[in-house]
Structures are given as C-alpha cells and as structure tokens.
Amino acid sequence: MPVVLVANPKGGVGKSTLATNIAGYFASRGHAVLLGDIDRQQSSRLWLGLRTPAAREIRTWEASEDGNVVRPPRGTTHAVIDTPAGLHGSRLKEVVPLADKVLVPLQPSIFDIYATRDFLDKLLANRHLGKTQVGVVGMRVDGRTLAAERLREFVAGLGVPVLGELRDTQNYVQLAARGLTLFDIAPGRVQRDLEQWEPIRQWLEA
C-alpha cells in the first residue's frame, strides 16, 4: 500500500493543502484512500468532516491516543499522512518508516527556506529513511518574483527532486471550505492548477 507522508516542521507552509489534494487525486483514480492526521490541530480531519457525501470517499486513518498511527483497515490501497509543525527527533523517526514517499512543501520566504534546509538535512541523514523517496513542492509561488527566483536557487542544491511550484490561488481556499480538491470538480474550472500538478502526479504514481 503506497503511503505518502507530507512533512515540514515549519507551520503554515501548506501541508494540509498538499495532503488533502493528494488524497483527492488518489480517490479520483478510483483508489480506496485513507487520510491520516497526526497534527494536534487536526486540519485534515476537519476537512474530511466538510466533505460532501457526493464526493469520492476518503476515509480517516485513525491515530491512537498517544498519536501513533494504527494499522489501516483491510481494503485500503493508498494512504496520505498529514503531519504537525515541529516534527523532528524521535517523532520524525517514528513516522518516516511508514512512508514510501515523503513530500516536503516549501514557501518562497527566507524563513521557510532555512527551516526546510535544516529539516531536509536531518531527514536525508535519517538511517530509517531506507528506500523512501523524498520530493519538494514549492507552495504559493508567484514565478515572476525575486522570492521565487531565490527559492529556485535554493532548491537547485538540495539533492532531491523539486516536483513543481503551485501558485497562490483562491481555488484551494474555496475548495477546502467544502471539503473538496482540484480533482473533485470539472477540470476546465482549474485547468491551470491541474497543469502545475502534472509532475507531482507522475512522481506519486512512479
């Protein structure tokens, strides 16, 4: 069962936006999807509560009282785990072995860049990483800005694939308010955003 972990110790970088849309993508492909949330804020769990019954089903991957993710139920084919800010140390080492892929969202600010650099160094040095693949996604990126250029210069030396840049758009905000993703609505309404997701989708399916 493919498990995708969305992680970055910096708060507010778009982890829940990325995690919910990955789950929505898997569901759109007809997979039996679980969305786990080990963040105390439970943003992804709240999002699931807003999801209309008419949308493709995404089930909750329950965590135990101590925050550990429990074994998924039978019939599950794909899973996504949303993680909290401040994920590091022993907690990071606990969740990484669960994942086949780790996706790290990154915003184009100097604070996010330095926080993510340190996190990626620790992640890639984690002896539990094994064959787990790691990728980076630029979040809320305006490609015309100096900040975006600085982001590209930074990620060029990371040693991990940079899968793409997602623009800052109200599409994500408005869809999230209804428990929906880009992959739940008519493609023509979000064509530009779906095009930005194409390399991410290819990496998820590889």
Secondary structure in CASP SS format (residue, H / E / C, confidence):
PFRMAT SS
TARGET T0000
AUTHOR 0000-0000-0000
METHOD secondary structure of the structure
MODEL  1
M C 1.00
P C 1.00
V E 1.00
V E 1.00
L E 1.00
V E 1.00
A C 1.00
N C 1.00
P C 1.00
K C 1.00
G C 1.00
G C 1.00
V C 1.00
G C 1.00
K H 1.00
S H 1.00
T H 1.00
L H 1.00
A H 1.00
T H 1.00
N H 1.00
I H 1.00
A H 1.00
G H 1.00
Y H 1.00
F H 1.00
A H 1.00
S H 1.00
R C 1.00
G C 1.00
H C 1.00
A C 1.00
V E 1.00
L E 1.00
L E 1.00
G E 1.00
D E 1.00
I C 1.00
D C 1.00
R C 1.00
Q C 1.00
Q C 1.00
S H 1.00
S H 1.00
R H 1.00
L H 1.00
W H 1.00
L H 1.00
G H 1.00
L H 1.00
R C 1.00
T C 1.00
P C 1.00
A C 1.00
A C 1.00
R C 1.00
E C 1.00
I E 1.00
R E 1.00
T E 1.00
W E 1.00
E C 1.00
A E 1.00
S C 1.00
E C 1.00
D C 1.00
G C 1.00
N C 1.00
V E 1.00
V C 1.00
R C 1.00
P C 1.00
P C 1.00
R C 1.00
G C 1.00
T C 1.00
T C 1.00
H E 1.00
A E 1.00
V E 1.00
I E 1.00
D E 1.00
T C 1.00
P C 1.00
A C 1.00
G C 1.00
L C 1.00
H C 1.00
G H 1.00
S H 1.00
R H 1.00
L H 1.00
K H 1.00
E H 1.00
V H 1.00
V H 1.00
P H 1.00
L H 1.00
A C 1.00
D C 1.00
K E 1.00
V E 1.00
L E 1.00
V E 1.00
P E 1.00
L E 1.00
Q C 1.00
P C 1.00
S C 1.00
I H 1.00
F H 1.00
D H 1.00
I H 1.00
Y H 1.00
A H 1.00
T H 1.00
R H 1.00
D H 1.00
F H 1.00
L H 1.00
D H 1.00
K H 1.00
L H 1.00
L H 1.00
A C 1.00
N C 1.00
R C 1.00
H C 1.00
L C 1.00
G C 1.00
K C 1.00
T C 1.00
Q E 1.00
V E 1.00
G E 1.00
V E 1.00
V E 1.00
G E 1.00
M C 1.00
R C 1.00
V C 1.00
D C 1.00
G C 1.00
R C 1.00
T C 1.00
L H 1.00
A H 1.00
A H 1.00
E H 1.00
R H 1.00
L H 1.00
R H 1.00
E H 1.00
F H 1.00
V H 1.00
A C 1.00
G C 1.00
L C 1.00
G C 1.00
V C 1.00
P C 1.00
V E 1.00
L E 1.00
G E 1.00
E E 1.00
L C 1.00
R C 1.00
D C 1.00
T C 1.00
Q H 1.00
N H 1.00
Y H 1.00
V H 1.00
Q H 1.00
L H 1.00
A H 1.00
A C 1.00
R C 1.00
G C 1.00
L C 1.00
T C 1.00
L H 1.00
F H 1.00
D H 1.00
I C 1.00
A C 1.00
P H 1.00
G H 1.00
R H 1.00
V H 1.00
Q H 1.00
R H 1.00
D H 1.00
L H 1.00
E H 1.00
Q H 1.00
W H 1.00
E H 1.00
P H 1.00
I H 1.00
R H 1.00
Q H 1.00
W H 1.00
L H 1.00
E H 1.00
A C 1.00
END
